[in-house]
Amino acid sequence: MFIEDASNSCTNYVAEELIAKGGASVVYRGTNKDTGEKIIIKELKTSNLNKLMREVNILMLCKNIPRVIKLLD
């Protein structure tokens, strides 16, 4: 089953399976269309730019730590 959202600006990725759903986000298992690499897609359910940027900044600070997910887009 493929889950595609036309409003999604990250067109290089396909969400394939719902992994988890919570109050603040939805997480999918997916694939990079160009490379075939298996990825995790996290869709944040917020219009609060401060919360979104806080999460992005944390991931950027942790990019070289083993076992921490990498921010792609």
C-alpha positions as CSV (number, residue, x, y, z in Angstrom):
1,M,0.0,0.0,0.0
2,F,1.4,3.4,-0.9
3,I,0.3,6.6,0.7
4,E,0.8,9.7,-1.4
5,D,-0.3,13.2,-0.5
6,A,-0.4,15.7,-3.4
7,S,0.2,18.6,-0.9
8,N,3.5,17.0,0.1
9,S,6.5,19.1,-1.2
10,C,8.9,16.2,-0.7
11,T,8.2,14.4,-4.0
12,N,11.3,12.2,-3.8
13,Y,9.8,10.1,-1.1
14,V,6.9,7.7,-0.9
15,A,5.2,6.8,2.4
16,E,4.4,3.1,2.3
17,E,3.2,2.0,5.8
18,L,1.9,3.8,8.9
19,I,4.1,3.0,11.8
20,A,2.8,5.3,14.6
21,K,0.3,8.0,15.1
22,G,0.2,10.5,18.0
23,G,-1.0,13.8,19.0
24,A,1.9,15.8,17.5
25,S,3.0,13.6,14.5
26,V,2.4,10.7,12.2
27,V,5.3,8.4,11.3
28,Y,5.5,6.3,8.1
29,R,8.0,3.8,6.7
30,G,8.9,4.9,3.2
31,T,11.3,4.9,0.3
32,N,13.4,7.4,-1.5
33,K,12.1,7.2,-5.1
34,D,15.5,8.1,-6.6
35,T,17.8,5.8,-4.6
36,G,15.5,3.1,-3.3
37,E,16.8,3.8,0.2
38,K,14.4,2.9,3.0
39,I,13.5,5.9,5.2
40,I,11.2,7.0,7.9
41,I,8.9,9.9,7.2
42,K,7.7,12.0,10.1
43,E,4.7,14.3,9.4
44,L,4.4,17.0,12.1
45,K,0.8,18.0,12.9
46,T,1.5,21.6,13.8
47,S,1.1,25.0,12.3
48,N,3.3,26.4,15.1
49,L,6.5,27.4,13.3
50,N,8.4,27.6,16.6
51,K,7.7,24.0,17.5
52,L,8.6,22.8,14.0
53,M,11.9,24.8,14.0
54,R,12.8,23.5,17.4
55,E,12.6,19.9,16.2
56,V,14.5,20.6,13.1
57,N,17.3,22.4,15.1
58,I,17.6,19.5,17.5
59,L,18.0,17.0,14.6
60,M,20.6,19.3,13.0
61,L,22.6,19.4,16.2
62,C,22.5,15.6,16.6
63,K,23.4,14.8,13.0
64,N,26.7,13.1,13.9
65,I,25.4,11.1,16.8
66,P,25.1,7.4,16.1
67,R,21.5,6.0,16.2
68,V,19.9,9.4,15.8
69,I,17.9,9.8,12.6
70,K,19.2,12.1,9.9
71,L,17.2,15.0,8.7
72,L,16.9,14.7,4.9
73,D,14.5,17.4,3.9
